[in-house]
Amino acid sequence: MGPFNSPEIVVDGFKERAESLAVQGDKLYIGTSTGNLHVYALGETADHPAELLETKKSLCRRIIEQMAYIKDVNSLAVMSEAQLTLFPYPTFSPPTPLVKAKGALCFALHTGVEYLDAEAVSIPGTPGPGKGKGLPAVVTRLAVGCKRKIVLYSWKDGEPQDVQEIVNLAHSPRAITFMNGETLCWGHTPTDYCLTSLKTSATVDVITPVPTTTSLGSGMGMGALSGLGAKPNVIHVSENEALIAKDNNGYMVGNDGKTSRSDSIDWPAPPEEIALVKPYVFAILPPGTVPTSQIESVPGSSASNFVPSPVIEVRSSISLSPVQTIPFPPSPLTAFATSATHAIRLLSPSPSEKSPLFVVSTPIDRTAATTSGSAIWSFRIKPWNQQIDELVEAGAYSDALSLLESLDAALIADKERKQHQIRALQAVDQFRNAKYDDAINAFIELDINPAKVVALYPESISGRLAVPQDEWIPLFGGPRPPKVEQPPTPPTASSTDLTGDPTEQEGTPRSIEAPIRAPTPQGSLRGVLLRTGLEGLVSSTVRDDDAASIRSVRRPPKRDNFHRSIETLMRYLSDRRPKIAGALATFHITPLQSHEMPHLSATSKEDLLALPSARLSSLTPEELVRFAQIVDTALFKSYLLNRPGLLASLCRVGWCEVSEVEELLREREKYQEMIYLYGGRKMHGKALDLLRQLSEHEADPRDKLMPTVNYLQRLGPEHMDQIFEHSKWVFEHDRDIAFEIFTSEEAELPKEPVADFLEKLDPALCARYIEFLISERGETSQQFHDRLAELYLRMTVAAKRRGDDVARRRTYEKLLQFINTTEHYSADRLFAMLPSEDLFEAKAILLGRLGRHDSALEVYVYRLQDFLKAEEYCKRVYQPHSPTGDVFLTLLRIYLLPGPAAPPAGEMLPPALELISRHSPRLDPVATLQLLPPLVTAEDVRAFLLEALRAPVFDTRVVRNLYKAREEQVARRLMVLQSKRVRIAESRMWVYRRKSELVLCHRGPCTSWRSHSLSMPRGVLSQAQGDTDMTCTLRRYMYAMFLMV
């Protein structure tokens, strides 16, 4: 298997010595040592050999060393006798010698599209259309290596340009190639190479690393050691790289003259010739240098045997690894021959570096060479799709990707899909070889179905998604590996003897991405140098047990690949989780709805693995939900193994599949996490059952019951049935603790269903709950007040029936307190429920609520004979100037005018008299006196009578009219008095005798208590002679009083 089909003969029995080849379209040009040119028409298929079209005898006088077809000038460039000549096609005449290229040693051809700037200066190497300046032009350059100089011919769109010469070189180029349109790489000895810039004409030496080893075979190629006659080998690989052969090593050289890659080609011996058919490098290796173990078609090969014939080794120019090895002649018997029978030459390859490539084989025996002649073989590359499929089948995923990336999309159908698939297969191979980080990075980049990634892990993580290791590649779309039957192990040999370390046999399998290089042949220099390295380590394993135990102390601990892979998986799942959540959010789906979605277990393993590996934005909501369930379930199991402390957060909110993880949690006694898990998935029944099981191990009542209480408190109204069901056993253990379930502030439950449930358990619990609603929640609805009163009533009656006086008294007091202090109940409804011969105080309160105060007082007096409560009742309801203003008179009437059910009249008189004495202001005197029986003495009601006499009995209107009449009378008399005048002299004084006259008094100053009023003209009062200021003031006061009287 390889990228090329088996070589086929296109020209057989060629009797001349072929020295050079050139291809133009379907024409093959063969130049001979005698200067003849043979032109063959190539067949379209391998079944049609080439047909000779013509022979140009003596095209040159001597050997034709090198040829190439120049399309721009439609000519064949031929180098012969150190002279380069252009022969126009198809007549090959007249020839045009390139006179400036005298002393030619080699030449190289390069054709490409370049862009011209405003000054018509070319910009070589400019990529594709539209990316340069000006117009594109097809530029062909012909570089001729001469003695210590390089001559450059060029054509632009077929028009010849000025010849450029780079002179004064330190050496003469013997092999030359273009790296790109402006750089040449050439060699002057098999080990010395240089780079020359066409723009600056500067030349630098190529610097390569110093080789560490030199591999030499038992047989040497021509000039392998001495270097006599050997020529340097250099070929163009890409726009920025050239491959040079230096001894048995091949180096990729960049534009700076340094190696462009860290790795290099290590041939078993210096190659005789090399050529390129993109992207493969051909090398002819001398006879006896390649072990038969590297030949695929040789069964039972050994590293100690070498192929005696020349070998063509084909390597990838991308990975530099060998992909095909073919002995010449290509026959299975060639490897078993005792000596080489043919010499092969890889003559000038096609300048376009495209398939096919031609090889000339000539018998070593001169007689056979003369008789049968030479054969020209053709190497045809396989179709690209076939090559890629073969690389994938061989597990060379890196090579397949590299090859695919180097090809144009027009050559490969559905290139992007193939890259995606092969990249996924490469990631699987990396995972299999413990390169977990690289693999997971690829899975993230490629948006691989999480079910497939999880399936790579053991059942402890993947559960039912687990896939055997030999099914990993088919799972990701790769070919199913062929079943290889293992030969039976001899009974004398143990597996340890065959594999060395048994742990390596059971561990992660070795990657098959790169082909395994054959063991180093015995007797080679590389084998001698490596003997002290790897083989020394291998041989050192066979030692005594004591030495092995001593070494084991110094040996570093073996890396735990399993836990490393779990850590990497957690990184992958943690990356996927928020992205999947974001994609679900666009459909308004959150983890809180996980209990509403179909369980993961309802989907088959095949359907889960068949989910598309695509961008999350392109998936349906159902597919995203499945991804979320897979990711959270796997992440949960990963946390359980590596990060158990992170389980709680994942249990509360997420998409984890409960059926796959609950037993794992139970095994590890992660009960709290199980409760979180059940709660997050709305599986409250399982959580509460688990809490009840765990409570059996607790002795303290609160430790036993509070976990269940706390869980039930968090449930909402939609889970009423579960709350009621799982709270029963809590009430059986402790009612006070259980009652906290329904008084929590976390979730408000509907009141009526809770009350109904509690009433079924115990009416006292229901009454307590309604008391809580009224006192703590401010409940004012008549429904609950009526219900509480009814509960009190029924509890009181029930307690009396069972003879529990303490309970009856306690409940009855609550009933009385309730109906006496609240107004949010229906009094008539409750009154109708009261028993006829009991609970009279409650009846009295209810009658009062109904406004029937006389009936209420009769109950207090006649039924209860509790006169103090009757008076307290009157005090409570009494309101003056209202319908209850005569309530005390009503009570007195009940005392003094008893009905048929009343006690004897003699018992009623004392409380009646006490009522009269204590509440006389609130009793109507007349009505009270009328009610008193005749035998009651005045002394018995003395206090009442005194209070009644002191009280005003006049009508308010009468008093008002009297005051008005008096005011009018005073006003009239004042007017009469003001109209009279009295003259008083100094010698006479008038003394008041009576109201109607004044008497003259001749006495001195007045010392009597009566005032002497003096009237001055016009009613002016003045001070009498001999009066003091005080006397005057007193007189004025008395006179004013007199006038008023």
Protein Blocks (a to p, Z undefined) as FASTA:
>chain_A
ZZbdcdddfbghiabdcfbdcdehjaccdddfkopacdddddfbfklccddfbdcehkbf
bdcfbdcddfklopacddeehiacddddfklpacdddfklghiabdcdddddddddfkop
acehiacehiaghjdddddddddddehiacddddeehiacdddddehifbdcfbdcdfbl
mbccddfbfkbccdddfklopacdddddddfbdcddfbdcehklnopoiacddddfblmb
ccddehjbccdddfkopafbfbdcddfbdcfbdcdddfbdcddddehiacfklpmklghi
afkbccfbdcdddddfklopafbdcdddddfklmmpcbdfbdcddddddfklpacddddd
ddfblklmmmnopaddddddddfklmmmmmmmnopamlmmmmmmmpcfklpghkllmmmm
mmmmmmmmmmmnopaklmmmmmmmnopafklmmmmpcfklnmmmpccfklmmmmnopacd
dddddddddfkbcfklmnopaklmmmccddfkbccdddddehiaklmmmmmmmmmmmmmm
mccfklmmmmmmmpccdddfklmmmmmmmmmmmmmmmmmmmmmmmnopafklmmmpccfk
lpcfklmmmpccddfklpcfklmmmmmmmmmmmmmmmmmmmmmmlmmmmmmnccbdfklm
mmmmmmnopaklmmmmmmmnopaklmmmmmmmmmmmpfblklmmmmmmmmmmmpcfklmm
mmmmmmmmmmmmomklmmmmmmcfkbccdfklmmmmmmmmomklmmmmmmmmmmmnopab
fklmmmmmmmmmmmmmmmmmnopaklmmmmmmmmmmmmmmpckbcfklmmmmpcfkgokl
mmmmmmmmnopamlmmmmmmmmnopaklmmmmmmmmgcghiaklmmmmmmmmmmmmccfk
bccfklmmmmmmmmmmmmmmmpcfklmmmmpcfklcfklmmmmmmmmmmpcfbdfklmmm
mmmmmmmmmmmmmmmmmmpccdddfkbccddfblmbccddfbdcdfbfbdcddddehhia
cddehiafklmmmmmmmmmmmmmZZ
